Amino acid sequence: MAGRIEGKVAIVTGAGRLGNIGVAVCRAFLREGAKAVVGTDFRTDEIEAITEQVAADGYPGAFRLVPHDVTSEADWERVVADTVAEFGQLDVLVNNAGISIHGGVLQTSLEDLRKAMAVNHDALFLGIKAATPHLESAITRFPGGGSIINNLSMASYMPNATNIGYHVSKSAGRMLTICAALELGPKRVRVNSIHPGMTMTPILREALDSWTEQGMWGSPEEAEAALAAMGPLGVSSQPEDTAHAFVYLASDESRFATGTSIYHDGGIGLRY
């Protein structure tokens, strides 16, 4: 039986760290029949380990993991051009890369705020701009056309006085998603966003350790339980859980969805 995204070619940013959402999305796409997935990241130290992990899954689609500075327009043009040159098409773009710089207004420097905006917002703009000319032709191959999926986190709708760079940049990404959906819809390119909540990635685990060291909780496990309790389900998510939402938006099952937000946050968003 054909997979849900059989024959599609995708680029997934922020896929350079074992155990993160980007890697889980790459693996899920290949499991669902993707022709090829190109993962990208500024990190290069785990390329070999991640490539081996994906190869061990045994799915036939091609996988590449390449260095990529998502804040560089030239790098975006290179990654997109290389992908199309090797695989002949581009059907899905996942803007997943992101950074978190802690601090409120009084603690955050302008430099750090601009860095957060560059990675969490400007990179989405650059990716959409570089990929769209190729995504437009996806409608000739698939009834759902091209698909752009932005990972915006529950931070995009949750105010936070101690992490403004992350929350402000993610909320700006939400408006960019809506505006791009309006513009690109006539080109049959869909633009949607996913808003993960408590997802147990390496970055979150490091944060739990840090908060424990600062005395905010007695242990990382206590911190995880307290944060998970913010939502009605009372549990945290694994990257593989979140990857299912990306598969849906990459597939033709979502061909009538654009400008849509999927709150994959365990119900925390019900409070906002």
Buried (B, 14 or more C-beta within 10 A) or exposed (E): EEBBBBBBBBBBBBBBBEBBBBBBBBBBBBBBBBBBBBBBBBBEEBBEEBBEBBEEEEBEBBBBBBBBBBBBBEBBEBBBEBBBEEBEBBBBBBBBBBBBBBBEEEEBEEEBBEBBBBBBBBBBBBBBBBBBEBBBBBBEBBEBBBBBBBBBBBBBBBEEEEBBBBBBBBBBBBEBBBEBBEEBBEBBBBBBBBBBBBBBBEBBBEBBEEBBEEEEBEEBEBBBBEBBBBBEBEBBBBBBBBBBBBBBBBBBEBBEBBBBBBBBBBEBBEEE
